[in-house]
Amino acid sequence: MCCYPTKVLLVVVGFLSAVAAAAHWDHAVDLDENYRLLWSLSQQDITFEVQARTSGYVGLGFSTDGTIYGADIIIGWVENGQVHFQDRHFKQNSNGEPHVDSSQDYVLLLGYENATHTVLRFRRKLDTCDTAQDVPITNDTIRIIYMYHNSEPRNGSQAMGTLPDPTEAFKDSVPIFLTQRVNQVPIELDSRTRTIELKNKDVPIPQTDDNLRWCTMFKLDQFVRKHHVIRYEPVIEARSNIPHLRHIVLYECQGSTPELEIMSREFGRSCMEAEKELLTCNSIVAAWSRGSEGFTYPLEAGYPLDSYQARFYMMETHYTGFQSNSVDLTPRVDNSGLRLYYTTTLRKHDAGVLSVGMQPNWRHIIPPGQDRVLSEGHCIEECTQRAFPRPGINIFAVMMQTNGMGRQIRFRQVRSREELTPIAHDGNVDANYQEYRRLHTPVKALPGDRLIAECTYDSTGRKQIALGGYSSRDETCLVLSLYYPRQKELTSCHSIPSLPTVLRAVGINELAAGTNPIRIASPAEIAGMTLEERLLTYDWRVNFNDFQYVVRKGAFKPLCWSARNTPIPGTDNVDAYAPNLTKIWRPMATCSFSGGASSAHGTMPGGGSSYSVNRFVTERDISLDRPPEDDDDRWNVIEGAARSKSIRSSAPSASLASGVTLAVAVSRLVLFVIFLNTVRLL
């Protein structure tokens, strides 16, 4: 009894702490020059703030494929000081206007407009369990769709047909990994922390809807002693160029060849003209995609910059041109790039990059017309046993790569024939979204562990096979992992099906010796046919399951290479096989029910449809009646008139009652504590 008031005081302190922290954001990105998105995560919730340059309505939505069909979206606007906020969704056959959800699963925290911007702050569960109308926010890549328009519905209407020009308001979709829990706030500079900017020089943005991959070489020979890169972030020349920037990737180059020297004296060239140089620049140091903020290394590690180890770095920038319906076709050039933060105070460990997956090679075959093709690239036990230090390595970030047909990637770990929890998994990959993702905690990989990059493809849109390779027309299956401590024995740990395995998988017994092009010797029914003809005419629809079984269970060649592109001794003439597992990892079930009802909303046992929906748009958060005075200005793009202090919400079924102010709420809690103390003294 004596301690009860103390507990209440702790509640008050916690309440005040939550209020103070509410305006500090973990992440912020500009989706275009008029739209900024900020967000932070807690254990089960995610909080967003949208800052859009408009006095009309704004929208923020979530899509699995980048289209509006089946997407989940909020629509909000401010009219005469009144905030209107609605949880909506697009139907699969949508004409462009979203419908108001029957269950309102977003909580409005703040809304106002000024002379230039409309601002909305709101919260939702990562998984609302409303599978009928909401998209869960998971550790997968999600496509953010965003809208804004200069007009707004009148009188808070939610009726269909009252949202002005939704097709015009829709701007774009941007892939983002939302559940990055590491704060990516830029590092404060001091006498030991400096920056270097690697930027393009007047690259012409394509005038049509074509793409351009631009490669610029940098010679960094000023680092005569080792420094550590501790963060990198984009340097965007103009916010109006953001829609044309798809990704920027910085590669470390091996050696010091005349070709690298010559290219470093140029302003850059199309990457199509730098294929030879790209082959020697294969270790990704930094990667930014539109929607990414940059990357911060953990305190115990940094990426080494040392001119004696590497002097040349190639930056690849992927530009997209103007859309065919674009009104503004003014010629533009771009000087964007990357900013590296580095320090002379070395951290405990050097960070390294390890590539795991399928070797880019024609033996990596993706049959056409299949909704699920599985490929596995193995880093075998013998390679990690020889290369990893005895205590193991600590993987703290990953980048998962496929090309256009990739749908899922799992980075698997096997130890003593038992499969551990995957190091990383993305069930909704986007080939155009490349960035390192910090793991919540580093994962230990020991000598003798097997690492597997498992990629799932959807080839239903193709009529011919796809092959593994280095170009964007080919397919790939790679996981790049950042780890510490850095070891020099192993940088690429790939595999590729053996030639006998591939031949058996497509029904070939023997090839004819000395033929060019290569021809088949047996079986007799296809003798004389070229290998290419067999691959192009094979009946994949009938034989796909047999093909998939053979390439997954048959022999493959491990390819374990050092930074100097030489194989690790003892691993270059080995035939390896998929492990015979005694324990298999399976994912845990999440919200699963029929009829769109949610267990969080009172789903009946057995998945029945009797449940309570959230009928109101918001449960008023009284702690945020007005923008906190300590809002950090670095997050804001708001300008013009003073912010409105209004936060009245209009719900689809009813208006919310006015809440008390923060000061009143706190004073009531304090008075309650005093009352309890008085009772105890009596």
N, C-alpha and C positions, 0 to 999 in steps of 0.2 A: 504493500500500500504506500510506503514511504517514497518509493521510487517512481510512482505513476506520473506525478507532475514533471519529473525529469524526462520521462519518455515523451510527454507531450511537447516539452521544450525542444527535444530532438526532432520531433515532427515539424515544428515551426522552423527550426534551422534548415532542415531538409527542404521544406517548402520554399524558403527564401533562396536557398542555393539553386534550386531548380529554376526559379524565376531569373536569377542573375545569369545563369548559363544559357537561357533560352535564346539569346540573340547571337550566340557564338556558333559559327558554322564550321563543320569539318571539311566541306567541299563546296566549290563554286565553279561554274563554267558558263561561258557565253555561248549560247546556241546560235545566235546571230547578233548583228549590231544593235538590235532592239530588244533582246530577250536574254535575261540572266536568270540562271537557276542555281539555288543554294540548297544544301541538304545536310542533315546530320542523322545518325542512327543511334537508337538505344537497343536493348536486347530484342524486343519484339516489334518496335515501332520505327517509323521513319518520318521525319519532319522536313517539309519543303518550304521554300519561299520563292515565289515568282516575282520578278521585277520586269515589267514589260512597258515599253514606250508606247502607250496608247491610253486614250480615255474611254475606249470601248470595252469589249469583253475579251478575256484571255482564256486559254485552255492549256492544260498539261495532261498528257495521257501516256499510257503504257501499252505497248504492242509487242507481240512475239515475233512478227515478221516485218515490221516497218510499215505495214498498211493500216488503214483505219478499220478494216473489217474485223470485228470481234474485239476491238481495242476498248480499253477502260480509260475514262477521261473525266477530269473535273472542268466545269465551266464556271467562271465567276466574273463579276463586274460590280462597280459602285455607281449608284444612281442617287443623286441628291443626298449624299452621305449615308445611304442605306447600302449594305453589302449583300449581294446576292451570290449564293454559292451552292453548286449542285453537283452531286455525284451522278455521272452519266455513262453511257456506253454506246458503242456503234454496233448495230446489228450486222450479221454476215452479209446481208444484201443491202447494206446501207446506201442511201443516196447522198451521203455527206453530212447529214445532221444527226448528232447523237441523241439518244433517248434518255430520259431521266430514270435512274435506277429505282427499283422498288425498295431496295435496302440501301440506305445512305451510310456508307462506311468510312467517310472522311470527316475529320473534326476541324472546323475552321477555328483558327487561333487569332488571326489578325487580318484586317482588310482596310485599305484606304486608297485614295488617289490624290494626286496633286496636279500641277499645271502640265506635267509631261508624262507621268507614269501611273500605272495601276499596280498595286502590290497586294499579293495574297500570301498568307502563311497558313499552313494546314498540316495535319498529321493523319496517318493511317497505320493500320497494322501491316507488317510486311506481307502476311498472308491473311486476308480477310475471310478466307474460306467461302467466299461468295463466288464459286466457280462459274456461275451462270453469267455474271455481269462484271466481275472484277478480274484483273490479271495479277497473280501473285508476284511479289518482288523477291527473287531468290538470288543465289550466288551465280546465276546464269547471266549472260549478256541480255539486256533488255533494250528495246527500241523506244526511245522517248519520242513522242509526237507532240508538237506544240503548235498553238494557234494564237492569233491575236487579230483584232479588227477594230476599226475606228468607231463603229456603231455598237449598240447594245440593245437587247430586248427591252421593251417598255413595260413599266409597271410590274417588273419581276416575273414576267410570264415564263412558264415552262412548257407551254403547249408546242407541239410540233409545228414547224413552219414559222416560228417567231424568232429564231436565231438568225441574225442577219448574215447572209452570204457565207455559210460554213465552208464551202469549197474554197472560196477566196481567202478565208481566214487561216486555213490550214497552210503551214509554211514548209515543214519538212519533218523527217524522222532522223534521229541521231542515235546510234548504238552507244550505250553507256553501261559500265559495270557499277551499279549503284551501291552495292553492299560492301564497298571498300571501307573498312573500319579504321584505317589509319588516317590520322589527321594530316592533310597535305599542305598545311599553311607554309608559305615560303620561309626559308631560314633567315634569321637576322644576321647581317654581315658584321664582322669585327675585324681586328687586325690580322687574324690568322685565316679568316674565311673570305675568299674572293670569288669572282665570277669571270667567266669567259663566254662570249657570245659567238656562236657559229651560225652565220646567216647567209641566205641566198643573196644574189646580186641581180636585181632587175629581171626576174624570171617572168616572161609574158604568160599571163593566165589565158588558157585556150578560149577562143572566141565562140566556139561551138560547144556542143555537149560532149566533146571528146575528152579523154583523160590524158594527162601528161605526168610521167615519172621523171623527175629531174635529179641528177646526181652532181653533187659538189664535193670536191676533195679538199681536205684541210691538212696542212702539215703542222703538227704541234711538236716542235723541237725545242721549245723553251723550258720544258720540264726536265731540267738536268738532274734533278733528284725527285724521288717519288712523292706524289701528292695523292690525296684521296678525293674522288668525286663523291659528294654526300647527298646531292639532289640535282635533278634537272627539271626544267619546265619550258613551255613554249614561249617564244618571242614572236608575237603576232604584230605585223607592221600596221595593219588597219583592221578594225573590227568588221568592216565591210568585206574583207577578204576571207573571213572565217568560213562562209559557205563553200568556198572553192578549195579549202585545204582539207584533204582527207586524212593523210598521216605524214609524219616526219620520223624517219628511222636513222639512227647514227650507228655505223658499223666501225669496228676496229679492224684495220688491215694488217696482214702478216707480211713481214719483210719490208724491203725498201727498193722496189724495182724502178727502172727508168719510166715505165708507164705511169706509176703513181706520182712520181716527181713532176712529170709533164702535166698531168691532170691537175695537180695542186696549184699550178701557175695560171690556170684558166678560171673563168667565172662559173664553170659548170657546163654540163651537156646533158642531152637526153640519155636516160639510163640505157636505152636501146643501143647507144653508141659506147657504152661502158661495160659490156658484158664480161670482157676479160678481166677488168679491174674488180668487178663485183665478185668474181670467183675467189679472189684473195682477201676480200673484205667480207667475212662471213660471221663474225661474232658481234651480236647486237649489244651495244652499250646502252643506248637510250631509245625509247620508242614513245611517240605521242600520236594519239588519234583525236580527231575532233570529238569533243565530249570528255576528253581526259584533261587532268590538271597538271600532270607531271608525276614525278616519283621521288620519294624520300627514302634513303637507305636507313636501315636500323642503326642504332648508336654503336653497335659493336663491329660494323663493317663499312668499308668504302671501296669504290671501284678505283683501282690504281691507274694513275696517269704517270707514265715514266717513259721519257724519250728513248731510253736504251732498250725498252721492251717493245714499244710501238710508237711510231712517229706519224703515221698516216691514218686519217679517219674519213670515211665517206658518209655524207648525209644524203639520203634519198627522200625527196619530197614528192608526194602524190597529189596532183592538182586535178580537180574536176572543172569542166568549163561551164559556160552559161547555159541554163536550161533553154530549150527551144521556145518556150513561152515567155522568156524573160523580156522585160520592157527595157531595162538598162543594159545596153551592149557597149558601154564606154570601154575602150581598151584600157587594161590595167596591167601593171607589173607588180611583183611581190618580192619583198625582202625579209620574209619571215625565217625563223630558224629555231634554234634551241639555246637556252642559257644553262651552263653547267656551273654549279656551286662546288668549289673544291677548297680543301684545307691543307695547310702545312702540318697541322697536328694530326699525325696518322692515328687511325683507329686500330683496334686490336687485331683485326683480320683484313686481309685483302679479299674482295668479293670476286668470284669467277662466274662464267657462264658455261653451262653444260647443255648441249643439244641432244635430245632423246627423240627417236621416232623412226619413220620409214626413210631410207635413203632415197632421194629424188632420182628415180630410175624407171625405165619403161616396164620393168617387172612388177611395179606397183600398178595393178590393173583395177580400174573401177568399171564394172559392167554397166551397160545402159538399162534404163527402164525399171530400176529397182528402188523401192522406198527406204531400204535399209541395207547398206553395204558396210561391212566392218573390216577395218584394216588395223593391224597391230605392228608397231615398231618396237623391238626389244633391245634393251641395254642389258646384256646377260651377266650372270653372276661372275664369270671369269674376268670380265672387264672391270667391274667395280672392285673385285677382290684385289686386283693388281694395282688399281689407280687410287682408290680412296685411302686416306689416312686411317689408322687403326680406330681412332674415336669416331670416324665417320665425317660426313659433311652435313651442313645445316642449310636446307633449302628454304629460302625466305620469300621468294617471289617467282611467279611463272608467267610465261607468255605462250598461249596456245594458238597454233596456226593451222588452218586449212585454206583451201581456195573456195571457189564458188559453190561446190556441192556439199561442203562440210556442214553438218548439223549439230554434232556433239563431239566432245573430246573428254576423255578421262585420262588422268595421269596416275597410273596404278603403281603400287609397290608390293612386291612379294618377298617374304623372308621365310626361309626354311619351308617352302611349299605352302605357306599360309599367306593369303592375301590380306594386307592391312587396309585400313581406311584410305581411299584415294587421296593423294597429295592435293589434287585439284580436280575440279569437274565443271564443265560448262555444257549445259544441255541445250544451248541456243546460240551457237557461235555465229559470228559475223566475220567473213573473210577480210572485210575492210577495216576492222577494228583491232588494231595491234597496240597493246600496251602491257607493261609488266604489272602484275597484280600482287600486292603484298599479301602473304598468308597471315592469318590471325596470329599464329605462333609458328616459328620455324619447325620444319619437319626433319628429323634425323634420318639420313640414309647411310647404312653401314656397309663396310666391305662385304661382298657376297650377296647383297640385296639385288634383286632384279627390278628394273624400272621399265614400265611399258607405257607407251603413248598409244591409246586406243581411240581411233577416229571412226565416226559413223557418218555415212554420206547418203544423200538422197539424189539418185540419178534419174528420177522419173521423167525429167524434162529432156533427157538426151536419147538420141537414137544410135549413137556410136559410143564405143568405149572411151574412157579418159585414161591417160597414163601419168605416172609420177614424173615430175621434172621441176625445173627451176623457173619457168616462165609462168605468167599469170594464166595462160591457157591450160597449163598442166595442173595436176592435183598434188597436194602435199599433206603430210601428217607429221607435225613436229611440235615438241614442247621445249621451249627454252627456259631453263631454270637458273635463277640467280642464287648463289650459295656462298658459304664461307666455311672453313678457310679455303682459299684458292689452291688448287693443285694443277700441275702442268702436264700430267700424264694423259689426261682424258678431257677433250673438249667436245668431240662429236661421238655419240654412242648410238649408232643406228643399226638397222638390219634391213634385209631385202630377201624375198623368197628366192630360194636357189633355182637355177635354171631347170633342173629335173622336176621340181615342184610345179613350176609354172606350166611346163609342157604337159605334165600329167593332168593338171587342172583343166586344160582345154583339149584333152583327148588325143595328145600326140605321144607316140611311143619313141620315135627316133627322128632326128634331123639328118638330112643328107649332107655328107662331108664335102667341103670345098665349093659350096654353091653360093652364088651372089646374084640376086637376093637369096636369102636363106630359104631352102625348100624342105618339105616334109618327106621322109623316107617311109615311115609307117605310122599308123596302120594303112593297109592297101587302099581303103576307100577314099583316103584323102592324100595319098602319095602324089607328089609333084606339085601340090598346092604350096604357095609361099606362106611363111609364118604370118605375114601381115594379112594375107587374104583369110587365113583361118581365124585370126582375131576379129576381123571385121564381119565375117559371115557366120560366126559361131552362134548357135541358137541359145542365147543367154536366158531367155524366158524359161526354157525347158531345163537347162543345165545349171542354172544359177546356184542352187543349193549344194550341188556336188562341187562346183568350183569353190564356193565359199568354205566348205569343209576342208578341201585339200589344201588351200593356201593358208588356212589357219592352223592346221594340224601337221602340215608337211615341214620338211627341213627348210631352214633359212640360213643365210650367211650373216653373221655378226660383223659389224664394221666399227671398230673401236679405234679412233684416231686422236692423235695429239694435236697441239696447236700448230705444229709444223707439217700437218697433213701426212703423218707417217703412222702406220698401224702399231698398236701395242704388241710387242713380241708375244707369240704364242696364241694370238687370237685371230690371225689372218687366214688360217686354213681349217677352221672349225665349222662343222655342221651342227646347228643348234635346233632345238624344238621348243614349242610352247610348254610351259611347266605343267606338271601333273599335280594340280592343287589338291590339298587335303582340307582346305578351309577357304571358302569363297565369301567375299564381302558382298552384301546386298544392301541397297538403300532402305532407310526407314520410311514407312508410309507417313504422309502428311495429311492435310485435310482431304478426306475422301468420302463422298456421300453422293446420293442420287437426288435428282430434282432440284439441285442448286441450293439446297439448304445447308447451313453451316452449323457445325458443332458449337462454334463460338456463339452462335445465335440461338442455341437451344434446340439443336437437331434431335429428333426422336431416335431412340435406339433402332437400328436396322435401316437407318437412312430415310425415314419417312419425311413427309413434307410439312409436318406441323412444327413450325418454328416461329420465333419472334424476329422480325426484321427491325433494323434501325430506321425508324420512320422520320427522324429529323436530321437535318443536315449537320448539325453541330451540337456538342455539349459545350457550352460557352466556357472558355478558359479565361477566368477572371484575371489571371496574372498578366494577361497581355492585352488589356483594354486599350493601351496606347503603345506606340513604339518606345521601347525602353531607352532612357537617355544615354545609356552606355553602349548602345549599338555601335559596333566597330565600323567606322566609315569605309574601311577597305572592302567591305562586302557590298557596298551600295553603289548603284549607278543612278540613284535618284537625284534629280535636280529640280530647280524651279521653286514653286511656292512651298511653304511649310507643310509638313505632313498633316493630313486629317487625323483627328483623334476618334473618329467614329468607327465602331465595330458592331453594327447591328446586322444580324443575319436574317435572310429570307429563306425559309425552308419550303420544300415542295408542298407540305401539308399544313404548315402553320408557322407563324413567326415566333422567334424565341423570346422568352421573357428577358427583360434587362437584368444583367448581373451586377453584383456589387463591385466596387473598385478594389484594387489590390490593397490600398491602405485600410479600407474598411475590413477586408477579410483578415489581414494580419492583426488589426486591433482586436477583432473578435477572438482570435486564437489566443492572443496575449491575455485578454480579460478572462478567458476560460481557464488559463493556467493560474491566474491570481485567485480565481474563485476556488479552484481545487486546493490551492495552498491554504486558503482561509478555512475551508471545510476540514482539512487535516489538522489545523491548529485548534479548531473547536473540539 
